[in-house]
Amino acid sequence: MDRNILRACLEDPRRTSTDIQVSVTSPNEPVPSRRTIRRRLQVAGLHGRRPVKKQLDSLKNRKARVEWAKQHLSWGPREWANHIWSDESKFNLFGTDGIQWIRRPIGSRYGPQYHCPTVKHGGGSVMVWGCFSDTSMGPLKRIVGTMDRYVFEDILENTMRPWAKANLGRSWVFQQDNDTKHTSGHVANWFRRRRVDLLEWPSQSPDFNPIEHMWEELKRRLKGVRASNANLKFAQLEAAWKSIPMTVVQALLDSMPRRCQAVIDAKGYPTKY
């Protein structure tokens, strides 16, 4: 029975104790309790942990990530000046963020088999787009409905660009990931018309982007704060966003060399960042 429990977990680390209970039960053997299953897995060194979001682990992508890291490893505050970091994020109105758990040995957090696939943003939540630079927090824009290339172009034209011109002048570099709405021909035409310099970005590389940690900072600041509707939730998010001090921004930008070195050391695989 121990072997069957262990085999069921190793076949799919996302299986719950209930799933394993069903898979190992046979007519001729007693049914192990879920508590027994959890205890036996812990004895075997498989502990419940939150999974790392999956990143594309093709050889081509890993090489691109390592190459990018090597190119930017020596960059400091002067090189990262006037770069705009941007992204979208979802914040749930009620309950949890839908955390999924897996079982894995201690020290194997970044093993590819223990990653969970990224998922599209769901309902019951507020979707926002935000940006910041080395000198100031940028705007936080609420996204109502589907975020497509047309909505994104409107954000670029009427939210991002006016803020960038007012705070960074004429010379700045825009960072975005390779989401299809960001790289569509429609949006690419806007960048060309407005003569915006883009930071070359390797696919599926959130661990390079300091704004990912800015979203975590925003969640920490609103931990325990309840919202009864989407309008109130966004008001809370916007107020918390504006209150983030520049010391947080500087600390994140100071981490860029460490992020690059971590990707090089991991040979392009996901890192703790």
Secondary structure, DSSP 8 states (H G I E B T S, - for coil): -HHHHHHHHHH-TT--HHHHHHHH--TTS----HHHHHHHHHHTT-EEE--EE-----HHHHHHHHHHHHHHTT--HHHHTTEEEEEEEEEESSS------EEE-TT-TT-GGGEE------SSEEEEEEEE-SS-EEEEEEE-S---HHHHHHHIIIIIHHHHHHHHTT--EE-----HHHHSHHHHHHHHHTT-EE----SS-GGG-THHHHHHHHHHHTTT---SSHHHHHHHHHHHHHH--HHHHHHHHHTHHHHHHHHHHTTTS----
